[in-house]
Amino acid sequence: MKKTLIALAVAGVTTFGASAVFAADVAVTFDPGVVAYGYTDGYWTRQHEWRTWEKPEHVDVYRKYPNAQYHEWVHTRDANQGWVEITR
């Protein structure tokens, strides 16, 4: 029984260690395709969620993205907070 408990303990530590290493290898990238409208202080996603730019490089990536709608002012300048409903 003692050997079984030791084996289970070692297996648990090994599993925990492997999952911690895997989690550390995750990379998060910026997808300019989720941006509906960009402003100097952040952007609206296509799901109508407001987010601030995490890194200054993300602004440059979005501005170079095809058909980007970037505005050189803060989104609170307008009464609609910079969100425009597109009806088709």
Buried (B, 14 or more C-beta within 10 A) or exposed (E): EEEEEEEEEEEEEEEEEEEEEEEEEEEEEBEBEBBBBBBBBBBBBEEEEBEEBEEEEBBEBBEEBEEBBBBEEEBEEEEEEBEEEEEE
